[in-house]
């Protein structure tokens, strides 16, 4: 497992942020396609199953979402919450394992939490 310093994690933010944006775009597109294909939403009574074209596109979009998550995690971070854009970076703090925590939209990574804690438990990094 790769360990990060705050400086190394912050250096990755400009690389990871566009991947996260692309991931959100793909998820949004998938949600729209699912709604468009839903006969209940369309008001179709005759056809209750999506056609092959929709099924193929759903499969492609799901694969693209998984691929983007894998791209994020290939950098060594852990995707914690896609909706909020929470990424954790494994680190050591005073000799114990912790996560450095970044939320999409934050200019820099400036918080951490224990490995058994979550976003609501995060604490500011001391400078």
ABEGO torsion letter per residue (X at the ends): XBBBBAAAAAAAAAAAAAAAAAAAAAAAAAAAAAAAABAAAAGBAABABBBAAAAAAAAAAAAAAAAAAAAAAAAGBBBABAAAGBBBBBBBBGGBBBBBBBBBGBABBABBBBAABBAAABBBBBX
